[in-house]
Amino acid sequence: MLTLDKALALIHETLAPSKPVTLPLSQCLGLTLAADVVSGIDSPPFDKALMDGYAVCAADVATGVATLTILERITAGMVPRETVRAGTATQIMTGAPLPAGADAVVRIEDTREEGDRVVIQTRPIQPEQDIIRRAAALKVGETVLTAGMLITPSRIGALAELGVATPSVHPRPTVAVLATGDELVSVDQTPGPGQIRNSNEPMLIAQLQSYGVTPQPLGIARDVKEDLAAKIDAGLKADVLVLSGGVSAGKLDLVPSTLAAAGVEEVFHKVDIRPGKPIWFGIKRRPDGTSCAVFGLPGNPVSSMVCCELFVRTALRRMLGQPDPNPQVELGYLVRPYTMRSDRPTYFPAELTRTPNGLIARLVNWQGSSDLRATVEANGMVLLPPIQRTFTSEEVVQAYRWGS
């Protein structure tokens, strides 16, 4: 049976970053740059004041005391007309261009005006005080952002400053979600004998939304090949199809055979983890060179949740061109002991809390892959290796946050 690392490596090998497109900045938050961004400007584009005050020749205020003639008043957006020379000053606002001849700014708080003169009483003024020179932050030809960078609010600002209105990015994949099973009813219905509500679909949709994609729900497919095949065919039009249920080895576990009939190539089936062992992954390759990544998640809700975090999220990160697509690991420590009895690596639901002493993990009272109630108290999971022993409190473990 595959290890998790080998399964994730197969996802990397099978999938590639989505083909770059150009999008307006307003649609780029959370996406990944597909190309380097080189500056076509200097920033700042001119020498400018960092404070409201007076632009001066620093030598005039070397002692901190001076009385100077005011030449003009410059606000942001204006261009100075006068050259500052010995014995003169220009009143200037923050961000305004520094007039020729000036090499420092005296803060407004350290001055007072007397007619057309300004009296300065402050500490000794040094050249370059409270000014910033042209291109101090950024030069023409400098690479500012590189391919693979996640576009954050601050990087949106940088792109706007550079005039990059439509950067090249890897677009968000389209994702279809399909729940399977004769036992399922919609969440607004009362289950009859042998039935349960369809909790997996809204849960998976919420998980996918937390990853930054907008999934398309396909509803419930019954355990009948014709119904399942029709809904799978609709889902294969997306970039990713996520199914829950029908991937084990039971008589009505029809998903793998129906996918094969639809031309989906199996990449792997079953991974050595708990919960989620029956996870199925494959790829539908289309004649036009595009493809659909397909994940068959186990029907038990905690299995579906864990597999979505470990496998589907890795695939989405890979398709988004992120440099480290794999599940993001943090180190934390347990706050109470736990006796491990499973012979498979176990991703145990846990409440993760940051403290001044580090991340702590409180394992919830979890009864297994069908116990969705236990996850209400959890915001992540902890990996417990397949060692049948008692893990002590304060033992260091690998932790994974859900949806972050």
HUBEL-V957905 format. One record per pair of residues at least 12 apart in sequence whose C-alpha atoms are under 8 Angstrom apart, sorted by the first residue. I is the first residue (numbers start at 1). J is the second residue. If there is no record, write none. Layout:
# HUBEL-V957905
I,J  I,J
This chain:
# HUBEL-V957905
1,270  1,271  1,272  2,270  2,271  2,272  3,271  3,272  3,273  4,271  4,272  4,273  7,268  7,271  8,311  8,314  8,326  10,267  11,311  11,314  11,315  12,315  12,318  14,283  15,293  15,315  15,318  15,319  16,318  16,319  16,321  17,170  17,318  17,319  17,320  17,321  18,170  18,171  18,173  18,319  18,320  18,321  19,170  19,171  20,34  20,168  20,169  20,170  20,171  21,168  21,169  21,170  21,171  22,166  22,167  22,168  22,169  23,166  23,167  23,168  23,169  24,165  24,166  24,167  25,156  25,160  25,165  25,166  25,167  28,151  28,156  28,169  29,151  29,152  29,153  29,156  30,150  30,151  30,152  30,212  31,150  31,151  31,169  31,170  31,171  31,172  31,320  32,147  32,148  32,149  32,150  32,151  32,169  32,170  32,320  32,321  32,322  33,146  33,147  33,148  33,149  33,150  33,151  33,167  33,168  33,169  33,170  33,321  34,147  34,148  34,168  34,169  34,170  34,321  35,146  35,147  35,148  35,168  35,169  36,143  36,144  36,145  36,146  36,147  37,143  37,144  37,145  37,146  37,147  38,140  38,141  38,142  38,143  38,144  38,145  39,138  39,139  39,140  39,141  39,142  39,143  39,144  39,162  40,139  40,140  40,141  40,162  41,138  41,139  41,140  41,141  41,162  42,134  42,135  42,137  42,138  42,139  42,140  43,134  43,135  43,136  43,137  43,138  43,139  44,132  44,133  44,134  44,135  44,136  44,137  44,138  45,134  45,135  46,97  46,98  46,133  46,134  46,135  47,97  47,98  47,131  47,132  47,133  47,134  48,94  48,95  48,96  48,97  48,98  48,131  48,132  48,133  48,134  49,92  49,93  49,94  49,95  49,96  49,97  49,98  49,105  49,130  49,131  49,132  50,94  50,95  50,105  50,130  50,131  50,132  51,93  51,94  51,95  51,105  51,106  51,107  51,108  51,130  51,131  52,92  52,93  52,94  52,107  52,108  53,91  53,92  53,93  53,94  53,105  53,106  53,107  53,108  53,109  53,111  54,89  54,90  54,91  54,92  54,105  54,106  54,107  54,108  55,84  55,89  55,90  55,91  55,92  55,98  55,99  55,102  55,103  55,104  55,105  55,106  56,84  56,85  56,88  56,89  56,90  56,101  56,102  56,103  56,104  56,105  56,106  57,84  57,85  57,86  57,88  57,89  57,101  57,102  57,103  57,104  57,127  58,102  58,103  58,104  58,125  58,126  58,127  59,125  59,126  59,127  60,86  60,87  61,120  61,124  61,125  62,124  62,125  62,126  63,123  63,124  63,125  64,120  64,121  64,122  64,123  64,124  64,125  65,119  65,120  65,121  65,122  65,123  65,124  66,119  66,120  66,121  67,87  67,117  67,118  67,119  67,120  68,87  68,88  68,89  68,117  68,118  68,119  69,87  69,88  69,89  69,116  69,117  69,118  70,88  70,89  70,90  70,91  70,116  70,117  70,118  71,84  71,88  71,89  71,90  71,91  72,89  72,90  72,91  73,90  73,91  73,92  74,90  74,91  74,92  74,93  74,96  74,97  75,92  75,93  75,94  75,95  75,96  76,93  76,94  76,95  76,96  76,97  77,96  77,97  78,96  78,97  79,96  79,97  80,97  80,98  80,99  80,100  81,99  82,99  82,100  83,99  83,100  83,101  83,102  84,99  84,100  84,101  84,102  85,101  85,102  89,118  98,131  103,127  103,128  103,129  103,131  104,125  104,126  104,127  104,128  104,129  104,130  104,131  105,128  105,129  105,130  105,131  106,120  106,125  106,129  106,130  110,122  148,321  148,322  148,323  149,322  149,323  150,322  170,319  170,320  170,321  171,320  172,212  172,213  172,319  172,320  173,213  173,238  173,239  173,240  173,316  173,319  173,320  174,213  174,214  174,215  174,216  174,238  174,239  174,240  175,213  175,214  175,215  175,216  175,238  175,239  175,240  175,241  175,242  176,215  176,216  176,217  176,218  176,235  176,238  176,240  176,241  176,242  177,201  177,204  177,205  177,215  177,216  177,217  177,218  177,219  177,235  177,241  177,242  177,243  178,201  178,217  178,218  178,219  178,220  178,221  178,231  178,232  178,235  178,241  178,242  178,243  178,244  179,198  179,200  179,201  179,218  179,219  179,220  179,221  179,243  179,244  179,245  180,220  180,221  180,222  180,223  180,228  180,243  180,244  180,245  180,246  181,220  181,221  181,222  181,223  181,245  181,246  182,221  182,222  182,223  183,195  183,196  184,196  184,197  184,198  184,220  185,197  185,198  186,198  187,199  199,301  200,244  200,299  200,301  200,304  201,217  201,219  201,244  203,305  204,304  204,305  204,308  205,217  207,305  207,308  207,309  207,403  208,313  210,403  210,404  211,313  211,403  211,404  218,231  218,235  223,252  223,253  223,254  225,254  225,258  228,255  228,258  229,258  229,259  229,262  232,259  233,262  236,284  236,292  236,294  237,292  238,292  239,291  239,292  239,293  240,292  240,293  240,294  240,295  241,292  241,293  241,294  241,295  242,294  242,295  242,296  242,297  242,312  243,294  243,295  243,296  243,297  244,296  244,297  244,298  244,299  244,304  245,296  245,297  245,298  245,299  245,300  246,296  246,298  246,299  247,278  247,279  247,280  247,296  247,297  247,298  247,299  248,278  248,298  255,296  256,280  256,296  263,284  263,285  264,282  264,283  264,284  264,285  264,294  265,282  265,283  265,284  266,280  266,281  266,282  266,283  267,280  267,281  267,282  267,283  268,280  268,281  268,282  269,281  272,344  272,345  273,344  273,345  273,346  273,347  274,303  274,344  274,345  274,346  274,347  275,302  275,303  275,306  275,346  275,347  275,368  275,369  276,297  276,298  276,303  276,304  276,306  276,307  276,369  277,298  278,297  278,298  279,295  279,296  279,297  279,298  279,307  280,295  280,296  280,297  281,293  281,294  281,295  281,296  282,294  282,295  295,312  300,369  300,370  301,369  301,370  301,371  301,372  302,368  302,369  302,370  302,371  302,372  302,375  303,369  303,370  306,347  309,327  309,402  309,403  310,326  310,327  313,325  313,327  314,326  314,327  327,400  328,400  328,401  329,398  329,399  329,400  330,398  330,399  330,400  331,359  331,396  331,397  331,398  331,399  332,358  332,359  332,360  332,361  332,396  332,397  332,398  332,399  333,359  333,360  333,361  333,393  333,394  333,395  333,396  333,397  334,360  334,361  334,362  334,363  334,392  334,393  334,394  334,395  334,396  334,397  335,360  335,361  335,362  335,393  335,394  336,362  336,363  336,392  336,393  336,394  337,390  337,391  337,392  337,393  338,390  338,391  338,392  338,393  339,388  339,389  339,390  339,391  340,384  340,386  340,387  340,388  340,389  340,390  340,391  341,386  341,387  341,388  341,389  342,386  342,387  342,388  343,386  343,387  343,388  344,385  344,386  345,383  345,384  345,385  345,386  346,382  346,383  346,384  346,385  346,386  347,381  347,382  347,383  347,384  348,363  348,366  348,381  348,382  348,383  348,384  349,363  349,364  349,366  349,374  349,375  349,378  349,379  349,380  349,381  349,382  350,362  350,363  350,364  350,375  350,377  350,378  350,379  350,380  350,381  350,382  351,363  351,364  351,377  351,378  351,379  351,380  351,381  352,378  352,379  352,380  352,381  352,399  352,401  361,382  361,399  363,382  364,377  364,378  379,401  379,402  380,399  380,400  380,401  380,402  381,399  381,400  381,401  381,402  382,397  382,398  382,399  382,400  383,397  383,398  383,399  384,397  384,398
